[in-house]
Amino acid sequence: MRMRFSMKTEYGVRAIMELAALDGRAALQSGEIARRQRIPGPFLDQVLMTLRRSGFVRSVRGPHGGHLLARPAGEIRLDEVIGCLEGSGTEPAPGGDGAQTYGLVLQRVTRDAEQAAKEVFAAHTLSDLLRLQAAGPPVFHGIFKPLPSRARR
C-alpha cells in the first residue's frame, strides 16, 4: 500500500524544501519556486499563504523580496508541515449496522497506521530531508560475494 497526499501537500513540501535549501540566505519569489518545481503559480500562491498563516513561511516585500522560512529548517518537523497542508479530517459518527461496524474497524486500523506515519514524519525535520536529498538515492549493492579463484592446471 502506498501513502498518498493531496497535491496541495506535495506542492507545499516541495516549496518549503526550496526555501529550506536557501537556509535564510535570500528570499525566493513564488514565481521562481513555481518554475523550479513546476508548480502552477496561482496554486502555489494559495499553498504559500497556508504556510505563511501557519507560521512556517514569512514574506518580505520589495525588489529583493519573496519568501523565507520563518524558523530554522532544523526546527520545522515534517509532520507539522503535512498537518498544516492536509488539515484535519472529519470522521463519520459511529453507526449500528454490520457494514458500518466493518467500516469502523477499518477506520480504527487506518487511524493506527496514520499515527505510525505521523510518528515517522515527526522524527524528521526539513534539515534532515535536505541531508537525505544531498546524499542522493540509496544505492543497492546487492549481495555480492566474489567466487573463489580456481587454480589453473
VENHULIN-V806123 format. One record per pair of residues at least 24 apart in sequence whose ideal C-beta (glycine too) atoms are under 7 Angstrom apart, sorted by sequence separation. I is the first residue (numbers start at 1). J is the second residue. D is the distance in Angstrom with one decimal. If there is no record, write none. Layout:
BEGIN
I	J	D
I	J	D
END
This chain:
BEGIN
15	39	6.8
14	39	6.9
56	81	6.3
11	39	4.8
56	84	6.7
15	44	6.2
54	84	4.2
11	43	6.6
15	47	6.1
11	44	6.3
15	48	6.4
27	60	4.6
51	84	6.6
50	84	6.4
12	47	4.6
16	51	6.3
50	85	6.3
11	47	5.2
27	64	6.5
29	66	4.1
30	67	6.5
19	57	6.6
27	65	5.6
28	66	4.7
8	47	5.8
12	51	6.1
27	66	3.4
28	67	5.7
79	118	5.2
82	121	5.8
16	56	6.4
27	67	6.1
16	57	6.9
27	68	5.1
79	121	3.7
78	121	4.3
79	122	4.2
24	68	5.9
77	121	7.0
24	69	6.4
77	122	5.4
78	124	4.7
77	124	6.8
19	67	6.0
77	125	5.5
19	68	6.3
20	69	6.1
76	125	5.9
19	69	5.0
23	73	6.6
75	125	6.8
76	126	4.9
74	125	5.2
78	129	6.9
73	125	6.5
20	73	4.0
73	126	3.8
74	127	4.1
73	127	4.5
73	130	6.6
16	81	5.9
13	81	6.1
12	81	6.6
9	82	5.9
12	85	4.3
9	85	4.2
8	85	5.3
9	86	5.3
6	86	6.4
5	86	6.8
20	126	4.1
17	126	6.7
21	130	6.2
16	126	6.6
20	130	5.8
17	129	6.2
3	117	6.3
END
